[in-house]
Amino acid sequence: MVKLSNETKVRHMYRNSTDKRVIHSAEALYNAVLELMDEKEFDKIGIKEVCEKAGIGRATFYRNFDYVDDILRFATNQHFEQLHEATCNMAPDIDTSAEIKIFFDFWVARGDLLNALYKAHRWQIFGEMFFAASQIKMQEKLERFGLNEVQYVYFHNSIQLSISTTLHTWLERNRKESSDDLVKLFELPFEMFAKMKS
């Protein structure tokens, strides 16, 4: 069995994330950030104006967050938790293409968050959380192949980066493709590589 390192844990810069009041405040702050991003660059958005737009006091903000970035981090984490809840009861032997389809369906439906991360130049937030979220699931799927630790790390990184890059390219292209298209485009390089080898 491949052991997960502590380095894969994602550092959160917010507190009390399961408290309903925190979630309500965070959602209001997130919506305020999205509105402000229509008016200016993310890096020029300050905590004071986010709080004013959200109708939330700065003391409430600082009780739960340290930076404006943390609002995007919080929203991304909430979405990954929703994805986990939606997929945790899936059969362990589910077809990989079907599982990838569920993943792309989920994120295409939440394109506004991905677009906010892209526009804010904070795509690494998605990458970090996806890496951490996919570790356990990927390990469970690959145990039957008997990969050693080095093989597992390379395989996991390759797949994770390929999926992340597919979504990033989708955003660069103004979200033109459907989730079905994304599944096919994600699988295309692997199919082409297999043909090149044969």
Short mmCIF file of the C-alpha atoms (twelve columns), coordinates in Angstrom:
data_MODEL
# 
_entry.id   MODEL 
# 
loop_
_atom_site.group_PDB 
_atom_site.id 
_atom_site.type_symbol 
_atom_site.label_atom_id 
_atom_site.label_alt_id 
_atom_site.label_comp_id 
_atom_site.label_asym_id 
_atom_site.label_seq_id 
_atom_site.Cartn_x 
_atom_site.Cartn_y 
_atom_site.Cartn_z 
_atom_site.pdbx_PDB_model_num 
ATOM 1   C CA . MET A 1   0.000   0.000  0.000   1 
ATOM 2   C CA . VAL A 2   1.269   3.498  -0.871  1 
ATOM 3   C CA . LYS A 3   1.442   5.778  2.151   1 
ATOM 4   C CA . LEU A 4   0.263   9.384  1.780   1 
ATOM 5   C CA . SER A 5   2.689   12.014 2.961   1 
ATOM 6   C CA . ASN A 6   1.753   14.913 5.230   1 
ATOM 7   C CA . GLU A 7   2.807   17.236 2.401   1 
ATOM 8   C CA . THR A 8   -0.446  16.465 0.566   1 
ATOM 9   C CA . LYS A 9   -2.557  18.112 3.263   1 
ATOM 10  C CA . VAL A 10  -3.987  21.469 2.177   1 
ATOM 11  C CA . ARG A 11  -3.386  24.411 4.484   1 
ATOM 12  C CA . HIS A 12  -6.593  26.353 5.104   1 
ATOM 13  C CA . MET A 13  -6.386  29.995 6.177   1 
ATOM 14  C CA . TYR A 14  -9.890  30.098 7.600   1 
ATOM 15  C CA . ARG A 15  -11.424 28.862 10.806  1 
ATOM 16  C CA . ASN A 16  -14.664 27.245 12.017  1 
ATOM 17  C CA . SER A 17  -15.565 26.141 8.498   1 
ATOM 18  C CA . THR A 18  -18.491 23.934 9.622   1 
ATOM 19  C CA . ASP A 19  -20.248 26.706 11.579  1 
ATOM 20  C CA . LYS A 20  -23.430 27.721 9.725   1 
ATOM 21  C CA . ARG A 21  -22.879 31.408 10.478  1 
ATOM 22  C CA . VAL A 22  -19.373 31.211 9.049   1 
ATOM 23  C CA . ILE A 23  -20.677 29.489 5.916   1 
ATOM 24  C CA . HIS A 24  -23.418 32.120 5.502   1 
ATOM 25  C CA . SER A 25  -20.891 34.964 5.926   1 
ATOM 26  C CA . ALA A 26  -18.424 33.244 3.599   1 
ATOM 27  C CA . GLU A 27  -21.062 32.863 0.893   1 
ATOM 28  C CA . ALA A 28  -21.944 36.570 1.166   1 
ATOM 29  C CA . LEU A 29  -18.251 37.491 0.973   1 
ATOM 30  C CA . TYR A 30  -17.723 35.151 -1.985  1 
ATOM 31  C CA . ASN A 31  -20.630 36.717 -3.892  1 
ATOM 32  C CA . ALA A 32  -19.200 40.155 -3.100  1 
ATOM 33  C CA . VAL A 33  -15.808 39.103 -4.487  1 
ATOM 34  C CA . LEU A 34  -17.446 37.851 -7.704  1 
ATOM 35  C CA . GLU A 35  -19.265 41.176 -8.127  1 
ATOM 36  C CA . LEU A 36  -16.107 43.177 -7.470  1 
ATOM 37  C CA . MET A 37  -14.164 41.051 -9.957  1 
ATOM 38  C CA . ASP A 38  -16.535 42.321 -12.651 1 
ATOM 39  C CA . GLU A 39  -15.333 45.833 -11.813 1 
ATOM 40  C CA . LYS A 40  -11.605 45.395 -11.175 1 
ATOM 41  C CA . GLU A 41  -8.669  43.005 -11.019 1 
ATOM 42  C CA . PHE A 42  -8.698  40.572 -8.121  1 
ATOM 43  C CA . ASP A 43  -5.383  41.808 -6.708  1 
ATOM 44  C CA . LYS A 44  -6.849  45.314 -6.375  1 
ATOM 45  C CA . ILE A 45  -9.795  44.148 -4.273  1 
ATOM 46  C CA . GLY A 46  -9.392  44.988 -0.587  1 
ATOM 47  C CA . ILE A 47  -10.924 43.454 2.512   1 
ATOM 48  C CA . LYS A 48  -12.750 46.673 3.398   1 
ATOM 49  C CA . GLU A 49  -14.637 46.875 0.095   1 
ATOM 50  C CA . VAL A 50  -15.460 43.153 0.127   1 
ATOM 51  C CA . CYS A 51  -16.976 43.553 3.597   1 
ATOM 52  C CA . GLU A 52  -18.921 46.647 2.550   1 
ATOM 53  C CA . LYS A 53  -20.259 44.935 -0.570  1 
ATOM 54  C CA . ALA A 54  -21.258 41.859 1.470   1 
ATOM 55  C CA . GLY A 55  -22.741 43.893 4.324   1 
ATOM 56  C CA . ILE A 56  -20.477 42.148 6.800   1 
ATOM 57  C CA . GLY A 57  -18.271 43.761 9.440   1 
ATOM 58  C CA . ARG A 58  -14.506 43.550 9.192   1 
ATOM 59  C CA . ALA A 59  -14.346 41.973 12.634  1 
ATOM 60  C CA . THR A 60  -16.447 39.069 11.303  1 
ATOM 61  C CA . PHE A 61  -14.125 38.753 8.329   1 
ATOM 62  C CA . TYR A 62  -10.990 38.620 10.490  1 
ATOM 63  C CA . ARG A 63  -12.595 36.173 12.877  1 
ATOM 64  C CA . ASN A 64  -12.772 33.682 10.029  1 
ATOM 65  C CA . PHE A 65  -10.294 34.693 7.302   1 
ATOM 66  C CA . ASP A 66  -6.882  36.263 6.912   1 
ATOM 67  C CA . TYR A 67  -6.895  37.334 3.262   1 
ATOM 68  C CA . VAL A 68  -9.311  37.882 0.362   1 
ATOM 69  C CA . ASP A 69  -7.709  34.789 -1.241  1 
ATOM 70  C CA . ASP A 70  -9.103  32.741 1.642   1 
ATOM 71  C CA . ILE A 71  -12.648 33.425 0.439   1 
ATOM 72  C CA . LEU A 72  -11.849 31.687 -2.855  1 
ATOM 73  C CA . ARG A 73  -10.077 28.921 -0.951  1 
ATOM 74  C CA . PHE A 74  -13.104 28.451 1.300   1 
ATOM 75  C CA . ALA A 75  -15.523 28.337 -1.656  1 
ATOM 76  C CA . THR A 76  -13.305 25.830 -3.477  1 
ATOM 77  C CA . ASN A 77  -13.096 23.623 -0.398  1 
ATOM 78  C CA . GLN A 78  -16.883 23.734 0.016   1 
ATOM 79  C CA . HIS A 79  -17.296 22.568 -3.578  1 
ATOM 80  C CA . PHE A 80  -14.848 19.698 -3.124  1 
ATOM 81  C CA . GLU A 81  -16.758 18.634 -0.021  1 
ATOM 82  C CA . GLN A 82  -19.983 18.646 -2.070  1 
ATOM 83  C CA . LEU A 83  -18.293 16.556 -4.761  1 
ATOM 84  C CA . HIS A 84  -17.078 14.100 -2.129  1 
ATOM 85  C CA . GLU A 85  -20.589 13.775 -0.678  1 
ATOM 86  C CA . ALA A 86  -22.020 13.228 -4.160  1 
ATOM 87  C CA . THR A 87  -19.509 10.496 -5.035  1 
ATOM 88  C CA . CYS A 88  -18.680 8.769  -1.734  1 
ATOM 89  C CA . ASN A 89  -21.314 6.060  -2.266  1 
ATOM 90  C CA . MET A 90  -20.262 5.186  -5.796  1 
ATOM 91  C CA . ALA A 91  -19.386 1.559  -6.458  1 
ATOM 92  C CA . PRO A 92  -15.614 0.990  -6.160  1 
ATOM 93  C CA . ASP A 93  -15.560 -0.729 -9.541  1 
ATOM 94  C CA . ILE A 94  -17.334 2.116  -11.385 1 
ATOM 95  C CA . ASP A 95  -16.127 2.590  -14.951 1 
ATOM 96  C CA . THR A 96  -13.330 5.172  -15.034 1 
ATOM 97  C CA . SER A 97  -14.893 7.077  -17.948 1 
ATOM 98  C CA . ALA A 98  -18.160 7.334  -16.006 1 
ATOM 99  C CA . GLU A 99  -16.301 8.641  -12.969 1 
ATOM 100 C CA . ILE A 100 -14.461 11.230 -15.062 1 
ATOM 101 C CA . LYS A 101 -17.790 12.260 -16.605 1 
ATOM 102 C CA . ILE A 102 -19.277 12.843 -13.129 1 
ATOM 103 C CA . PHE A 103 -16.244 14.965 -12.225 1 
ATOM 104 C CA . PHE A 104 -16.461 17.142 -15.345 1 
ATOM 105 C CA . ASP A 105 -20.271 17.420 -15.043 1 
ATOM 106 C CA . PHE A 106 -19.824 18.679 -11.490 1 
ATOM 107 C CA . TRP A 107 -17.237 21.345 -12.318 1 
ATOM 108 C CA . VAL A 108 -18.821 22.513 -15.566 1 
ATOM 109 C CA . ALA A 109 -21.992 23.188 -13.541 1 
ATOM 110 C CA . ARG A 110 -19.832 25.264 -11.171 1 
ATOM 111 C CA . GLY A 111 -17.919 27.125 -13.850 1 
ATOM 112 C CA . ASP A 112 -18.366 30.485 -12.115 1 
ATOM 113 C CA . LEU A 113 -16.071 29.444 -9.271  1 
ATOM 114 C CA . LEU A 114 -13.477 28.008 -11.654 1 
ATOM 115 C CA . ASN A 115 -13.667 31.169 -13.737 1 
ATOM 116 C CA . ALA A 116 -13.136 33.302 -10.623 1 
ATOM 117 C CA . LEU A 117 -10.004 31.291 -9.748  1 
ATOM 118 C CA . TYR A 118 -8.787  31.638 -13.334 1 
ATOM 119 C CA . LYS A 119 -9.450  35.390 -13.551 1 
ATOM 120 C CA . ALA A 120 -7.864  35.955 -10.128 1 
ATOM 121 C CA . HIS A 121 -4.730  34.010 -11.186 1 
ATOM 122 C CA . ARG A 122 -5.344  31.655 -8.248  1 
ATOM 123 C CA . TRP A 123 -5.683  28.395 -10.187 1 
ATOM 124 C CA . GLN A 124 -3.202  26.816 -7.780  1 
ATOM 125 C CA . ILE A 125 -5.998  26.802 -5.163  1 
ATOM 126 C CA . PHE A 126 -7.965  24.365 -7.326  1 
ATOM 127 C CA . GLY A 127 -4.823  22.341 -8.034  1 
ATOM 128 C CA . GLU A 128 -3.888  21.989 -4.369  1 
ATOM 129 C CA . MET A 129 -7.360  20.970 -3.273  1 
ATOM 130 C CA . PHE A 130 -7.869  18.602 -6.186  1 
ATOM 131 C CA . PHE A 131 -4.526  16.956 -5.464  1 
ATOM 132 C CA . ALA A 132 -5.434  16.412 -1.813  1 
ATOM 133 C CA . ALA A 133 -9.000  15.276 -2.592  1 
ATOM 134 C CA . SER A 134 -7.899  12.785 -5.248  1 
ATOM 135 C CA . GLN A 135 -5.137  11.137 -3.212  1 
ATOM 136 C CA . ILE A 136 -7.286  8.634  -1.307  1 
ATOM 137 C CA . LYS A 137 -9.627  7.825  -4.193  1 
ATOM 138 C CA . MET A 138 -6.751  7.324  -6.611  1 
ATOM 139 C CA . GLN A 139 -4.887  5.144  -4.143  1 
ATOM 140 C CA . GLU A 140 -7.920  2.892  -3.703  1 
ATOM 141 C CA . LYS A 141 -8.340  2.482  -7.469  1 
ATOM 142 C CA . LEU A 142 -4.672  1.737  -8.104  1 
ATOM 143 C CA . GLU A 143 -3.962  -0.713 -5.269  1 
ATOM 144 C CA . ARG A 144 -5.115  -3.602 -7.432  1 
ATOM 145 C CA . PHE A 145 -2.333  -2.851 -9.949  1 
ATOM 146 C CA . GLY A 146 0.409   -3.218 -7.338  1 
ATOM 147 C CA . LEU A 147 2.209   0.035  -8.148  1 
ATOM 148 C CA . ASN A 148 5.189   0.883  -5.994  1 
ATOM 149 C CA . GLU A 149 5.388   4.295  -4.318  1 
ATOM 150 C CA . VAL A 150 7.377   5.958  -7.116  1 
ATOM 151 C CA . GLN A 151 5.045   4.632  -9.823  1 
ATOM 152 C CA . TYR A 152 2.001   5.751  -7.833  1 
ATOM 153 C CA . VAL A 153 3.319   9.292  -7.331  1 
ATOM 154 C CA . TYR A 154 4.101   9.755  -11.016 1 
ATOM 155 C CA . PHE A 155 0.814   8.256  -12.165 1 
ATOM 156 C CA . HIS A 156 -1.267  10.300 -9.720  1 
ATOM 157 C CA . ASN A 157 0.515   13.533 -10.616 1 
ATOM 158 C CA . SER A 158 0.126   12.874 -14.355 1 
ATOM 159 C CA . ILE A 159 -3.611  12.199 -14.164 1 
ATOM 160 C CA . GLN A 160 -4.291  15.014 -11.708 1 
ATOM 161 C CA . LEU A 161 -2.388  17.567 -13.803 1 
ATOM 162 C CA . SER A 162 -4.029  16.368 -17.013 1 
ATOM 163 C CA . ILE A 163 -7.545  16.806 -15.584 1 
ATOM 164 C CA . SER A 164 -6.647  20.192 -14.082 1 
ATOM 165 C CA . THR A 165 -5.116  21.337 -17.377 1 
ATOM 166 C CA . THR A 166 -8.217  20.225 -19.277 1 
ATOM 167 C CA . LEU A 167 -10.390 22.445 -17.067 1 
ATOM 168 C CA . HIS A 168 -7.908  25.324 -17.282 1 
ATOM 169 C CA . THR A 169 -7.907  25.113 -21.099 1 
ATOM 170 C CA . TRP A 170 -11.720 25.062 -21.016 1 
ATOM 171 C CA . LEU A 171 -11.640 28.350 -19.089 1 
ATOM 172 C CA . GLU A 172 -9.098  29.839 -21.517 1 
ATOM 173 C CA . ARG A 173 -11.516 28.971 -24.313 1 
ATOM 174 C CA . ASN A 174 -14.389 30.765 -22.529 1 
ATOM 175 C CA . ARG A 175 -16.086 27.517 -21.455 1 
ATOM 176 C CA . LYS A 176 -17.200 26.626 -24.976 1 
ATOM 177 C CA . GLU A 177 -17.135 22.841 -24.619 1 
ATOM 178 C CA . SER A 178 -19.699 20.679 -22.798 1 
ATOM 179 C CA . SER A 179 -18.721 18.241 -20.057 1 
ATOM 180 C CA . ASP A 180 -19.141 15.410 -22.607 1 
ATOM 181 C CA . ASP A 181 -16.673 17.195 -24.872 1 
ATOM 182 C CA . LEU A 182 -14.227 17.577 -21.980 1 
ATOM 183 C CA . VAL A 183 -14.294 13.848 -21.231 1 
ATOM 184 C CA . LYS A 184 -13.430 13.070 -24.860 1 
ATOM 185 C CA . LEU A 185 -10.736 15.764 -24.995 1 
ATOM 186 C CA . PHE A 186 -9.215  14.545 -21.725 1 
ATOM 187 C CA . GLU A 187 -9.107  10.931 -22.951 1 
ATOM 188 C CA . LEU A 188 -7.818  11.806 -26.447 1 
ATOM 189 C CA . PRO A 189 -4.077  12.060 -25.592 1 
ATOM 190 C CA . PHE A 190 -4.175  8.674  -23.831 1 
ATOM 191 C CA . GLU A 191 -5.943  7.068  -26.804 1 
ATOM 192 C CA . MET A 192 -3.485  8.649  -29.244 1 
ATOM 193 C CA . PHE A 193 -0.519  7.524  -27.143 1 
ATOM 194 C CA . ALA A 194 -1.850  3.937  -27.094 1 
ATOM 195 C CA . LYS A 195 -2.211  4.004  -30.907 1 
ATOM 196 C CA . MET A 196 1.296   5.391  -31.334 1 
ATOM 197 C CA . LYS A 197 2.707   2.544  -29.265 1 
ATOM 198 C CA . SER A 198 0.887   -0.203 -31.195 1 
# 
